[in-house]
């Protein structure tokens, strides 16, 4: 595999469903950021799928604040080959 361009994020097959969870809980990103103790910007990076990593402690606090499981937030969606 060729080296990734430094400006381009490395591709991955993990989708973040933070928008769905926030909507279901009637909560904003700003409110979640306060509850979790991270910046609004960091949560936005996660929400938009641009995060390179997430600490287990942060994931734990997000799950506690949203009353969810990690699998409710992060989903593996492999790219499917086109139908023939």
N, C-alpha and C positions, 0 to 999 in steps of 0.2 A: 504494500500500500504506500503510495507516495506521501511525503510529509504534508501535513495540512498547512495551508496558508495561515500565517500568524493573525491575520485580520478576520478569518472565517472561523466560526465555531466548528468544532469537530462534530460530525453528524452522529446522531444517536436515535434510538427508537423508543425513548421514554417520553410519554405525554404527561403534562401536569394538568390536573383537573381542578385547580384552585378556584377558578371562576364558578364552576358548578357548585362547589361546596359553599362558597361565600353566598351565592344566590339562595341556596337552599336554607342557609342559616340566617339570611337577612343581615349580613355583615359586610362591611366595606374592607378594602385592603388596608386602609388607614387604621381602622379599629383592630383588625387582626394584628397589624404590626405592633400596636401598643400592647396588646395582650401577650404577644409572643416575646416582645423585647428586641425586635430587629427594626431596621429602617424600612420605610415604605418603599424606597428604591430597591432594597434587597428582595423584598417580597414581589415586587413588580418584575424583577429579573427572573425569579423563579416562576411566576405566573405565566410569563411570556416564553418559557422554555429556553431561556438563554443562560441559565445557571450552569456552571461547570461542576458544582458539587453542592451538597447540603449536609450539614452536620447532623448526626443522630440526635443531638440535644435540641437542635432547632426543629427537626422533624417531630420529635416527641412533644414539644411545646405547641406546634401547629396542630397536631392530632388531638391534644388535650383541649385546646381552645375551640376546635371545630367538632369535637366529639366524634372523631372518625378514626379509621385505621389507615396505615400508610398506603395500602392498596386502593383506598378510596381516592387518594391524592395523586399517586404515581401509577401509571399504567404502561405496560410494555406493549407497543404496537409495531411489530416488525413490518417492514415494507413488503408488500405482497407483489409477486411477479404478475405482469399483465396477463389477462386471460387470452388464450389462443383462439 
